[in-house]
Amino acid sequence: MSAHTFAMAALAAAVFLTPLVYADPALPDAQALIAAGEAQLAQGKAEEAITTLQQAVAADPKSSLAHLRLGGARLMRQENRAAIADFRNAIGADPNNADAFVGMAVAYLHSGDYALARAALGEAKRVAPAKAAEIDRVLSYLDEREGAAGPASH
């Protein structure tokens, strides 16, 4: 390989590989946005948190955590349908995200869909057997709730 060919190969590698090695500093960092959204939630600023967490999802659409936190923020604002979609996206990014299944169950519970809440809790228990005791407590609550509501709620 001649010195000229080597230099051209090195230049091509530098040009094409640089975007893979270095992040664009102008792009927002999903982790930083998630942290900012969590801080906003802790301050009771759910609406602002939703905006920030939407930016986190845009920055990293494959981040299960970003979708999970966005779903949680929407759940706090009783936006159950949107929260369910966010939890589904979190599960799509990480099928073993038990917290997303639990969040989805809570959204279904608040929507009055006990069968889907129960199914989501079953999945949470399947992917996180260590959380079985906590999940069983929620299932017991769901059993009580279904019994109190009568057969029309099924």
C-alpha positions as CSV (number, residue, x, y, z in Angstrom):
1,M,0.0,0.0,0.0
2,S,1.5,3.3,-1.0
3,A,1.7,6.2,1.3
4,H,-0.9,8.1,-0.7
5,T,-3.4,5.2,-0.6
6,F,-2.8,4.8,3.1
7,A,-3.4,8.5,3.7
8,M,-6.7,8.3,1.7
9,A,-7.9,5.3,3.6
10,A,-7.1,6.9,6.9
11,L,-8.9,10.1,5.8
12,A,-12.0,8.1,4.6
13,A,-12.0,6.1,7.9
14,A,-11.8,9.4,9.9
15,V,-14.7,11.0,7.9
16,F,-17.0,8.0,8.0
17,L,-16.3,6.7,11.5
18,T,-16.2,10.0,13.4
19,P,-20.0,10.2,13.7
20,L,-20.1,6.7,15.1
21,V,-17.4,7.5,17.7
22,Y,-18.4,11.0,18.8
23,A,-21.8,12.1,19.8
24,D,-23.1,15.4,18.4
25,P,-23.0,17.9,21.3
26,A,-26.0,19.7,19.8
27,L,-28.2,16.7,20.4
28,P,-29.8,16.4,23.8
29,D,-28.7,13.6,26.0
30,A,-31.6,11.2,26.8
31,Q,-30.2,10.3,30.2
32,A,-29.9,14.0,31.2
33,L,-33.4,14.6,29.9
34,I,-34.8,11.6,31.9
35,A,-33.0,13.0,35.0
36,A,-34.5,16.5,34.4
37,G,-38.0,15.0,33.9
38,E,-37.7,13.0,37.1
39,A,-36.7,16.2,38.9
40,Q,-39.7,18.0,37.5
41,L,-42.0,15.1,38.6
42,A,-40.5,15.3,42.1
43,Q,-41.3,19.0,42.2
44,G,-44.9,18.3,41.1
45,K,-44.4,19.7,37.6
46,A,-46.0,16.8,35.7
47,E,-46.9,18.8,32.6
48,E,-43.3,20.1,32.2
49,A,-42.0,16.6,32.9
50,I,-44.1,15.2,30.1
51,T,-42.5,17.7,27.7
52,T,-39.0,16.9,28.9
53,L,-39.6,13.2,28.8
54,Q,-41.0,13.4,25.3
55,Q,-37.7,15.0,24.3
56,A,-35.9,12.1,26.0
57,V,-37.9,9.6,23.9
58,A,-37.1,11.6,20.8
59,A,-33.4,11.7,21.7
60,D,-33.4,7.9,22.3
61,P,-36.6,6.1,21.0
62,K,-35.2,2.8,22.1
63,S,-34.8,3.8,25.7
64,S,-37.2,1.7,27.8
65,L,-36.6,4.0,30.8
66,A,-37.6,7.1,28.8
67,H,-40.8,5.5,27.7
68,L,-41.4,4.2,31.3
69,R,-40.9,7.6,32.9
70,L,-43.1,9.3,30.3
71,G,-45.8,6.7,31.0
72,G,-45.5,7.4,34.7
73,A,-45.8,11.1,34.2
74,R,-48.9,10.7,32.1
75,L,-50.3,8.3,34.7
76,M,-49.9,11.0,37.3
77,R,-52.0,13.3,35.1
78,Q,-54.6,10.6,34.6
79,E,-53.8,10.3,30.9
80,N,-54.4,6.6,31.0
81,R,-54.6,5.8,27.3
82,A,-51.4,7.7,26.6
83,A,-49.7,6.1,29.6
84,I,-50.6,2.7,28.3
85,A,-49.1,3.4,24.9
86,D,-45.9,4.6,26.6
87,F,-45.7,1.5,28.8
88,R,-46.2,-0.6,25.7
89,N,-43.3,1.3,24.0
90,A,-41.2,0.6,27.1
91,I,-42.0,-3.1,26.9
92,G,-41.2,-3.0,23.2
93,A,-37.8,-1.6,23.9
94,D,-37.3,-4.1,26.8
95,P,-39.7,-7.0,27.1
96,N,-38.4,-7.8,30.6
97,N,-39.3,-4.3,32.0
98,A,-41.5,-5.5,34.9
99,D,-42.0,-1.9,36.0
100,A,-43.6,-1.1,32.6
101,F,-46.0,-4.0,33.1
102,V,-46.9,-2.8,36.5
103,G,-47.4,0.8,35.3
104,M,-49.6,-0.5,32.5
105,A,-51.6,-2.5,35.0
106,V,-52.2,0.6,37.1
107,A,-53.3,2.5,34.0
108,Y,-55.7,-0.3,33.1
109,L,-56.9,-0.5,36.7
110,H,-57.7,3.3,36.7
111,S,-59.5,2.8,33.3
112,G,-61.6,0.1,34.9
113,D,-60.2,-2.7,32.7
114,Y,-59.5,-5.3,35.4
115,A,-58.9,-8.2,33.0
116,L,-56.1,-6.3,31.2
117,A,-54.7,-5.1,34.5
118,R,-54.6,-8.6,35.7
119,A,-52.9,-9.8,32.5
120,A,-50.2,-7.0,32.8
121,L,-49.6,-8.0,36.4
122,G,-49.2,-11.6,35.4
123,E,-46.5,-10.6,32.9
124,A,-44.8,-8.5,35.5
125,K,-44.7,-11.5,37.8
126,R,-43.4,-13.7,35.0
127,V,-40.5,-11.4,34.1
128,A,-39.6,-10.4,37.7
129,P,-40.4,-13.3,40.0
130,A,-38.6,-11.5,42.8
131,K,-41.4,-9.0,42.9
132,A,-44.1,-11.7,43.2
133,A,-45.1,-10.8,46.8
134,E,-45.7,-7.1,45.8
135,I,-47.5,-8.1,42.7
136,D,-49.7,-10.6,44.6
137,R,-50.7,-7.8,47.0
138,V,-51.9,-5.7,44.0
139,L,-53.7,-8.8,42.6
140,S,-55.4,-9.2,46.0
141,Y,-56.5,-5.6,45.9
142,L,-57.8,-6.2,42.3
143,D,-59.7,-9.3,43.5
144,E,-61.3,-7.1,46.3
145,R,-62.1,-4.4,43.8
146,E,-63.6,-6.7,41.3
147,G,-65.7,-8.3,44.0
148,A,-67.0,-5.0,45.2
149,A,-67.8,-3.8,41.7
150,G,-69.7,-6.9,40.8
151,P,-69.8,-8.8,37.6
152,A,-70.6,-5.8,35.4
153,S,-67.0,-4.7,35.7
154,H,-65.6,-7.8,34.0
